[in-house]
Amino acid sequence: MLRRYLGGVHPVSYKASTRRKPIVPLERPPEQVVIPLTMCTGGGSAAVVKPGDQVTVGQVIAKPLDMGVYVHASVSGRVRAIEPRPHPWGGKWDAIVIDNDGLDTPCPSLPGPMDWARMDRMEALQRICKAGITSMGGGASPTHLRIAKSVGRVDTLIVSAAECEPYLTADHRLLLEKGDQVLQSVQMLAQLLRADRAVLVVAGDKLNAVEFLERRLRRKRRSVELCTIQTRYPLGMEKQLVRTVTGREVPPGRSAIDVKCAVFNVATAYTVRQALLEGTPLTHRAVTVSGGAVARPRNLWVPIGTPLRCLLESSGGLREEPAVILTGGPMTGTVQTDLDAPVVKNTNALLCLTREERGSAGEPETVCVRCGHCVASCPMNLNPAFVYRAVRMGETERLPQLHLEDCMECGCCTYSCPSHIPLEDLVRQAKKLCQEGGNQG
């Protein structure tokens, strides 16, 4: 059955150029990888290697500080430097620079496979922690902490393969190429969390993946539900998934765990399986390289730390000057000005968009015509027009009444505005004004 939800927008998908392209390695391995010491929202890591050290694939090169994650070498070779380098999140952050020897020598101390049917939960969590796994669908929170927080507190596991932003197809290809392993990973996560129900969510535009997974489920008789959701952005957001799959409403300022649900991206779940059954840490990931300015759009399997420039080279380079370059999808992605910035653990796409594809995003703002499109498209039933008026008219005392804490910054309001008003940016400003007002109070 095709599930629906309220709000959202339906941008042109632009997935046709890569949805049939298998995930392939880079045509030429990077001569050098730049592995940032900060790759998750919890905090950074401290290097345990120094310039001149030889490293192997999967070797720990940095240990977590605060709520950070372990960082591993994605190629074998020699550590050239530990210094500030461009980061895809913006600015320059400390990174470990490794000269690739091209041998891909595996680390000899990687753990062996676990018997997941009889695995010890604490041992499994420790292995996931040491594998350095973070959320890979756009967020970057440490996965072992999310699992530990959810154990025994949830009855439903939701694994999302919705991939609702335009251009992105890496998760779609993962379903088609690693379907059995994906289904097994959902089962493993459900067992870890002690969840009664495990649901794999797929968007309705991935019918070949849905049919493929249904055949696998009938053949293997796995205890996983397949839920097909209406193709509409932002169906991949946590609160929308919970509401659509279970009918439960996540309260303002709360998360899925507060309504007994845990939500993970399919690539994250697959990586958890790799860590438990193969002892493999997170050193590589699938990245979609697409956009009208790319000569040969494709899905690539790349080492973490690979400069974005190398991804473009393996995709035939640029056919024309792009209007904007992004990591991530066009709705929530980050603008890139330096292609020396590397792939990090949550980099799921590199997009080079033409002026035509960028559409009205660069057009000048005009006056609000009170059309209500922003209200109709908001999946959280907020009123961005009221936020616009409060910020622009200086009526900041009204902001606490507008439930800004519910905004997911999905960008639907900005996308649907015919006046080209940057409503998402205004909501971010309003949030900061509320925080400043609260601190002063």
C-alpha positions in Angstrom: 0.0 0.0 0.0 1.3 3.5 -0.9 1.3 5.7 2.3 0.8 9.4 2.1 1.4 12.4 4.4 0.5 16.1 4.5 2.6 19.0 3.2 5.8 18.8 1.3 6.7 19.6 -2.3 7.3 17.6 -5.4 10.4 18.9 -7.2 11.6 17.4 -10.5 13.6 14.3 -9.5 16.5 14.5 -12.0 17.4 10.9 -11.0 17.2 9.4 -14.5 20.8 10.0 -15.3 22.1 7.8 -12.4 19.3 5.5 -11.2 20.5 2.8 -13.6 24.2 3.3 -13.0 25.8 0.7 -10.7 28.0 1.8 -7.8 31.6 1.6 -9.2 35.0 2.4 -7.8 36.9 5.5 -8.8 38.6 5.2 -12.2 41.8 6.3 -10.6 42.4 6.0 -6.8 43.2 9.4 -5.2 46.9 10.1 -4.9 46.3 11.6 -1.5 43.4 11.5 1.0 42.5 14.2 3.5 40.6 12.8 6.5 39.2 15.4 8.8 39.4 14.9 12.5 35.8 16.2 12.8 33.2 14.1 10.9 30.2 14.0 13.3 28.0 16.4 15.2 29.0 15.0 18.6 32.6 16.3 18.5 36.1 15.8 17.1 38.8 13.3 17.4 42.5 13.3 18.4 45.1 11.9 16.1 47.0 8.8 17.3 49.4 8.9 14.3 52.1 11.4 13.4 53.7 12.6 10.1 55.9 9.9 8.6 53.9 6.9 10.0 52.9 4.1 7.7 49.1 3.3 7.9 46.9 0.5 6.5 43.3 0.4 5.4 41.0 0.3 8.4 43.7 1.3 10.9 42.6 3.7 13.7 44.3 7.0 13.1 42.2 9.1 15.5 40.3 8.4 18.7 37.1 10.3 19.8 37.0 13.3 22.0 33.8 14.1 23.9 31.1 12.5 21.7 33.1 12.1 18.6 33.9 9.0 16.6 36.9 6.8 15.7 38.5 7.8 12.4 40.2 5.2 10.2 42.7 5.3 7.3 40.8 4.7 4.0 43.9 3.9 2.0 47.3 2.5 2.9 50.4 4.7 2.7 52.3 7.3 4.7 51.0 10.2 6.8 52.2 13.4 5.2 50.9 16.0 7.6 48.3 16.8 10.2 47.1 20.3 9.4 44.1 22.5 8.7 42.5 21.6 5.3 39.2 22.7 3.6 36.2 20.9 5.1 32.9 20.3 3.1 31.0 21.8 6.1 32.8 25.1 5.6 36.1 26.6 6.6 39.3 24.8 7.4 39.5 22.0 10.0 42.4 19.9 11.2 42.8 16.8 9.0 45.2 13.9 8.6 46.8 13.9 5.1 47.8 10.5 3.8 49.9 9.8 0.6 48.3 6.8 -1.1 50.7 4.0 -2.0 48.0 2.4 -4.2 48.4 -1.1 -2.5 45.2 -0.9 -0.3 47.0 -3.0 2.3 44.4 -4.1 4.9 44.9 -3.6 8.6 46.0 -6.9 10.1 44.3 -6.2 13.5 40.7 -5.9 12.2 38.3 -8.0 14.2 36.8 -11.2 12.7 33.1 -11.8 12.0 30.5 -12.1 14.9 27.8 -14.7 15.2 25.0 -12.2 15.1 22.3 -14.7 16.1 24.0 -15.1 19.5 25.9 -11.8 19.7 26.3 -10.0 23.0 24.7 -6.5 22.8 27.5 -4.7 24.6 30.1 -6.3 22.5 28.2 -5.4 19.4 27.8 -1.7 20.5 31.5 -1.6 21.3 32.3 -2.9 17.8 30.0 -0.3 16.1 31.6 2.4 18.2 35.1 1.3 17.2 34.0 1.2 13.5 33.4 4.9 13.6 29.9 4.8 12.1 27.9 8.0 11.9 24.5 8.7 10.3 25.1 8.6 6.6 21.9 10.0 5.2 22.8 13.7 5.7 23.0 13.9 9.5 26.2 13.0 11.2 25.4 11.8 14.7 27.4 8.8 16.2 25.4 5.7 15.5 26.5 3.7 18.6 25.2 6.4 20.8 21.8 6.5 19.0 21.5 2.7 19.3 22.5 2.7 23.0 20.0 5.4 23.8 17.2 3.4 22.0 17.8 -0.1 23.4 14.7 -1.3 25.2 12.9 2.0 24.7 11.5 1.5 21.2 9.0 -1.0 19.7 9.4 0.0 16.1 12.6 0.3 14.0 12.3 2.3 10.8 15.1 2.1 8.2 14.7 4.7 5.5 15.7 4.2 1.9 13.3 7.1 0.9 16.1 9.2 -0.6 13.6 11.9 -1.3 15.9 14.7 -2.6 16.4 15.2 -6.3 19.4 13.6 -8.1 20.3 11.2 -5.2 20.4 7.5 -6.2 23.2 5.9 -4.1 20.7 4.4 -1.6 18.5 3.2 -4.5 21.5 1.4 -6.0 22.4 -0.1 -2.6 19.0 -1.7 -2.4 19.4 -3.2 -5.9 23.0 -4.4 -5.5 23.0 -5.4 -1.9 19.4 -6.2 -1.2 19.9 -9.4 0.9 22.6 -7.7 3.0 20.3 -4.6 3.5 17.4 -6.9 4.7 19.8 -8.7 7.0 21.1 -5.4 8.4 17.5 -4.3 9.3 17.0 -7.6 11.2 20.2 -7.1 13.0 19.4 -3.6 14.1 15.9 -4.7 15.3 17.6 -7.4 17.4 20.0 -4.9 18.8 17.3 -2.5 19.8 14.9 -5.2 21.0 12.2 -3.8 18.6 9.1 -5.8 18.0 8.6 -4.4 14.5 11.2 -3.6 11.7 10.1 -1.5 8.7 12.1 -0.7 5.6 10.7 2.4 3.9 11.1 2.9 0.2 9.8 5.7 -2.0 7.2 4.9 -4.6 9.5 5.9 -7.5 11.8 3.0 -6.8 9.4 0.2 -8.0 12.2 -2.0 -9.3 13.8 -1.9 -5.9 10.4 -2.6 -4.2 9.8 -5.6 -6.5 13.4 -6.9 -6.0 13.1 -6.7 -2.2 9.6 -8.3 -2.1 11.0 -11.3 -4.0 13.9 -11.5 -1.5 11.5 -11.3 1.5 9.3 -14.1 0.1 12.3 -16.3 -0.6 14.2 -15.7 2.7 11.1 -15.1 4.9 12.8 -12.4 6.8 10.8 -10.6 9.6 11.0 -7.2 7.9 8.0 -5.1 6.6 8.4 -3.3 3.3 6.6 0.1 3.4 6.2 2.1 0.1 5.6 5.8 0.6 4.3 8.4 -1.8 7.2 10.1 -3.6 7.3 13.6 -2.1 9.9 15.7 -0.4 10.7 15.6 2.6 9.3 12.1 3.2 12.7 11.0 4.4 12.7 13.3 7.5 12.4 11.5 10.8 9.1 13.0 12.0 7.4 12.4 8.7 8.5 8.8 8.6 7.3 8.1 12.1 3.9 9.7 11.4 3.5 7.9 8.1 4.6 4.5 9.2 3.1 4.3 12.7 0.5 7.2 12.9 2.3 8.6 16.0 3.0 12.3 16.3 6.4 13.3 17.6 5.8 16.1 20.2 7.4 19.6 19.7 11.0 19.6 20.8 11.1 15.8 21.0 12.5 13.0 18.9 11.3 9.7 17.5 12.5 7.8 20.6 9.9 9.7 22.7 7.2 7.8 20.7 9.0 4.5 20.9 10.5 4.6 17.4 14.1 4.5 16.1 14.9 5.8 12.6 18.1 5.0 10.7 19.3 5.5 7.1 19.7 2.4 5.0 23.4 3.1 4.3 24.0 3.4 8.0 22.2 0.1 8.7 24.3 -1.6 5.9 27.5 -0.2 7.4 26.5 -1.6 10.8 26.2 -5.0 9.3 29.6 -4.7 7.6 31.1 -3.8 11.0 29.5 -6.8 12.8 29.7 -9.5 10.2 32.9 -8.6 8.4 34.8 -6.5 11.0 35.0 -3.6 8.5 35.1 0.0 9.8 33.6 2.9 7.9 36.3 3.7 5.4 34.4 3.9 2.1 30.9 5.0 1.0 28.7 5.4 -2.0 28.4 8.9 -3.5 26.1 10.1 -6.3 27.9 12.5 -8.7 25.3 14.3 -10.8 23.9 17.5 -12.2 23.6 19.0 -15.7 27.2 20.3 -15.6 28.7 16.8 -15.1 29.8 15.0 -18.2 29.1 11.4 -17.0 26.9 11.3 -13.9 27.3 8.1 -11.9 27.4 6.5 -8.5 30.9 5.9 -7.1 32.3 3.9 -4.2 35.0 6.2 -2.8 37.4 6.2 0.2 36.6 8.7 2.9 38.9 11.7 2.5 38.9 11.6 -1.3 39.0 15.2 -2.6 35.8 16.2 -4.4 37.9 17.0 -7.5 38.7 13.3 -7.9 35.0 12.4 -8.0 34.5 14.9 -10.8 37.5 13.5 -12.7 36.1 10.0 -12.5 32.8 11.3 -13.9 34.3 12.8 -17.0 34.8 16.3 -15.5 32.5 19.3 -16.3 30.8 19.8 -19.6 30.0 23.5 -18.7 30.6 26.0 -15.9 28.2 25.1 -13.1 26.0 27.7 -11.4 26.5 26.1 -8.0 28.3 23.0 -6.6 26.8 21.2 -3.7 27.5 18.3 -1.4 24.2 16.6 -0.5 20.9 17.2 -2.2 19.7 20.5 -3.7 17.2 21.2 -0.9 19.5 20.9 2.1 23.0 20.5 0.6 26.0 22.7 1.4 27.5 25.0 -1.2 31.1 24.1 -2.1 33.7 26.7 -3.2 36.8 24.5 -2.9 36.9 21.2 -4.7 40.0 20.2 -2.5 37.5 19.6 0.3 37.2 15.8 0.9 34.4 13.3 1.1 33.4 12.8 4.7 31.2 10.2 6.3 27.9 11.9 5.6 28.7 13.0 2.0 26.0 11.2 -0.1 26.2 13.3 -3.2 28.3 15.9 -5.2 26.0 18.0 -7.5 27.1 20.4 -10.2 24.0 22.3 -11.2 23.5 24.5 -14.3 21.6 27.8 -14.3 18.6 26.1 -15.7 18.6 23.4 -12.9 19.1 26.0 -10.2 16.0 27.7 -11.4 14.7 30.6 -9.4 17.1 30.0 -6.5 19.3 32.9 -7.6 16.6 35.3 -8.6 16.0 38.6 -6.6 13.5 38.6 -3.8 10.2 40.5 -4.3 7.4 41.4 -1.9 5.3 38.6 -0.2 2.0 38.2 -2.0 0.4 36.2 0.8 -0.3 33.3 -1.5 -0.1 30.7 1.3 2.2 28.3 -0.7 4.7 28.2 2.1 2.0 27.3 4.6 0.6 24.5 2.4 4.0 23.0 1.8 5.3 23.0 5.4 5.2 19.4 6.6 5.1 20.6 10.2 2.0 22.8 9.7 4.0 26.0 10.5 3.3 29.5 9.0 6.6 30.8 7.5 4.8 33.9 6.3 4.3 34.9 10.0 8.0 34.3 10.7 8.9 36.5 7.6 6.7 39.3 8.9 8.0 39.1 12.5 11.7 39.2 11.5 11.4 41.8 8.8 9.1 44.1 10.9 11.1 43.6 14.1 8.3 42.0 16.0 10.5 39.6 17.7 8.2 39.2 20.7 5.9 37.2 18.4 8.5 34.6 17.6 8.1 32.3 20.6 4.4 31.8 19.7 5.3 30.5 16.2 6.7 27.0 17.3 10.1 27.5 15.6 11.5 24.5 17.4 9.4 22.3 15.2 11.1 23.6 12.0 13.3 20.9 10.3 14.9 23.4 7.9 13.8 21.2 5.0 13.5 24.2 2.6 10.0 23.5 1.3 8.9 27.0 2.1 11.7 28.6 0.2 11.2 26.2 -2.7 7.5 27.0 -3.0 7.7 30.8 -2.6 6.9 32.6 -5.9 8.4 35.8 -4.5 11.8 34.1 -4.0 11.9 35.0 -0.3 14.6 33.0 1.6 12.1 31.8 4.2 14.3 29.0 5.4 17.1 31.4 6.2 14.7 33.8 7.9 13.5 30.9 10.1 17.1 30.2 11.1 17.6 33.9 12.0 14.4 33.8 14.0 15.6 30.7 16.0 18.8 32.6 16.8 16.9 35.6 18.0 14.7 33.4 20.2 17.8 31.8 21.7 19.5 35.2 22.3 16.3 36.5 23.9 16.1 33.4 26.1 19.7 33.7 27.2 19.3 37.4 28.1 16.1 36.5 30.0 
